[in-house]
Amino acid sequence: MSPYPEIRSVVLDATDPRRLAEFYREMFGLRYRAGDEPPSDGAPDDADWLVLRGAGVALAFQRVDDLPEPTWPDPGVPQQLHLDTTVPDLDELERQHTRALALGARLLLDRTDDPDEPLHVYADPAGHPFCVFVA
């Protein structure tokens, strides 16, 4: 038995949990926890809590009434949390860049010319920043 608590998931606030969960499901190839899948019968989707799982990670999404969008890199509204993700090379960075934009991400910073750590920083559809960089 470990003497430390185990991190169960990273939770992101969202005014529309399904929309944000769908973005991350598509972006990172995650899958819904059993019972959290979108309704298939056309019923309204009023989920307040959703969980996505993948290899070694769980992202959860909880409904909030109001969510001020981070203004990073301006310090007006801090990031509060961001995800770092990696790809193996510049070609894959460009492929993921195209995917991220098509899925609804907004580019915040392009640092692909950095010889030590090329990266893109995006805002997800709710404004949470996340990075994709070459490791």
C-alpha positions in Angstrom: 0.0 0.0 0.0 1.4 3.4 -1.0 1.8 6.0 1.7 0.7 8.7 -0.9 -2.7 9.5 -2.2 -3.3 8.5 -5.9 -4.3 11.1 -8.4 -7.6 9.9 -9.8 -8.2 12.6 -12.5 -7.7 16.1 -13.6 -10.9 18.1 -13.5 -11.8 20.9 -15.8 -14.7 23.3 -15.2 -16.9 23.9 -18.1 -20.2 25.7 -18.8 -20.9 22.9 -21.4 -19.2 19.7 -20.1 -20.2 17.6 -23.1 -18.8 20.0 -25.7 -15.5 20.2 -23.8 -15.3 16.4 -23.2 -15.9 15.8 -26.9 -13.1 18.2 -27.8 -10.6 16.3 -25.6 -12.0 12.9 -26.6 -11.3 13.7 -30.2 -8.0 15.5 -29.6 -6.4 12.8 -27.5 -8.3 9.6 -28.5 -9.8 9.1 -25.0 -13.0 7.1 -24.2 -15.9 7.8 -22.0 -16.2 6.0 -18.6 -19.1 3.6 -18.9 -22.4 5.4 -18.5 -20.9 8.8 -19.5 -21.4 8.4 -23.3 -23.6 10.9 -25.1 -27.3 10.1 -25.1 -28.1 8.1 -28.2 -31.9 8.6 -28.1 -31.9 12.3 -28.8 -32.6 13.1 -25.2 -31.2 16.4 -23.8 -27.7 16.1 -22.5 -27.7 17.8 -19.1 -24.6 15.9 -17.7 -23.0 17.8 -14.8 -20.0 15.4 -14.5 -18.3 13.4 -17.3 -15.1 11.3 -17.2 -12.8 10.4 -20.1 -10.1 7.8 -19.8 -7.0 6.8 -21.7 -3.6 5.2 -21.1 -2.6 6.5 -17.7 -4.8 9.6 -17.6 -8.4 10.5 -16.7 -9.9 13.9 -17.5 -13.2 14.9 -15.8 -15.5 17.7 -16.7 -17.8 19.4 -14.2 -20.6 21.9 -15.0 -20.3 25.4 -13.6 -22.6 28.3 -14.2 -19.9 30.8 -15.1 -16.3 30.4 -16.1 -14.0 33.4 -16.8 -11.8 32.5 -19.7 -8.1 32.6 -19.0 -6.4 35.6 -20.7 -2.9 34.0 -20.9 -0.3 35.2 -21.7 -1.9 38.4 -20.3 -2.1 38.0 -16.5 -5.6 39.4 -16.1 -7.2 36.0 -15.6 -4.6 33.3 -14.8 -4.4 29.9 -16.5 -5.5 28.1 -13.4 -4.5 24.8 -15.0 -3.0 23.7 -18.2 -2.1 20.4 -19.9 1.3 19.6 -21.4 1.3 17.0 -24.2 4.1 15.8 -26.4 4.7 14.5 -29.9 7.9 12.9 -31.2 8.8 15.3 -34.0 8.0 18.5 -36.0 5.9 16.7 -38.6 3.7 15.3 -35.9 3.5 18.7 -34.3 2.2 20.2 -37.5 -0.3 17.3 -38.0 -1.6 17.8 -34.4 -1.8 21.6 -35.0 -4.1 21.1 -37.9 -6.2 18.6 -35.9 -6.4 20.9 -32.9 -7.6 23.9 -34.9 -10.2 21.7 -36.8 -11.6 20.5 -33.5 -12.1 24.0 -32.2 -8.8 25.0 -30.4 -7.5 28.5 -30.7 -3.8 29.1 -31.2 -2.3 31.3 -28.4 1.4 30.9 -29.1 3.5 29.5 -31.9 7.0 28.7 -30.8 7.8 26.1 -33.5 11.0 28.0 -34.3 12.5 27.2 -30.9 15.4 24.7 -31.6 15.3 23.3 -28.1 11.5 22.8 -27.5 9.3 23.6 -30.5 5.7 24.0 -29.3 2.2 25.4 -29.8 0.0 26.7 -27.0 -3.7 26.5 -27.6 -6.9 27.4 -25.8 -9.6 24.7 -25.8 -13.2 25.6 -26.6 -13.7 26.8 -23.0 -10.5 28.8 -23.0 -8.3 26.4 -20.9 -4.7 26.5 -22.2 -2.9 23.4 -23.3 0.5 22.8 -25.0 1.7 20.4 -27.6 5.4 20.3 -27.9 8.2 18.1 -29.3 9.9 16.0 -26.7 
